[in-house]
Amino acid sequence: MNDLPWPSNEVFLREKQGPVVMGNPHPVDSEWCRFVIQNKILPHEARRHYDIPEPDNFEHDPIWTNFRIGQTQTTIPDTIRWWNSPQEIYIGGQYGEWSSPDLKGYNDVFHINKEGELQHFAYLPSDFPPVSFHTATFVGDGFKGSPDGIMIIGGTDWEADSIVGTTRIHYLDLGSFSIEQVEVNGQEPGSLSHHQSIYVDNLNAILILEQSHRDKGYTQRSGDAFLWLLELDPLKWRKVELKDVQK
């Protein structure tokens, strides 16, 4: 651990659940978040330091952390056109199991540039809901000629009022770090999670390998594999038959 002092009780109580978001994106300037990142603090360590008992009866009182599972890491190629191009983008993720008081899905973005400098952006759930076990695929300017960006597809859905069977897609603009929801035509795969995706340059499309789906609100594993193409211009879903791949 670094020798940085712990934030005051006042700062901890005000910021322990993460930043108050005001924009898209919202640059995070939080003393608690910086301290957690620099010192690798876990929620139970914070409770011990501030003498806060664990909640009883599976009550959720999450303390913000950057230790995540189901978070994506996307490496940005050196060939993109900016002089000071980003190198790594980390998106979303979750902390804790279902019985943990610190269970939380996240809807933030970490950007680490070539010099190792960190930027942290947060979003309103209405612009970008919490997500984990999604994919985040760099598509360059392939999305309707937009600036270089990342397509965020599927993931565990943390929204209670979401529609099961729909495929959630968002686009992260790497110029402004704003995020927008993307509507796509065609038959969609449904609620994807724990899938894989890759950008296919000559098709200007994202190829998705699906091995799980959501049914009645629960993620179901399947022994079968399904392939989908998300064509980017124009935006359209297309299911890929295995016989097409085997030719």
PyMOL commands that set and color helices and strands:
alter all, ss='L'
color gray80, all
select helices_A, chain A and resi 9-15+31-39+43-49+201-203+242-246
alter helices_A, ss='H'
color red, helices_A
select strands_A, chain A and resi 26-27+72-75+86-91+94-95+104-105+108-113+118-122+131-132+135-140+149-153+156-157+169-173+179-181+196-200+205-215+218-232+235-240
alter strands_A, ss='S'
color yellow, strands_A
deselect
rebuild
show_as cartoon
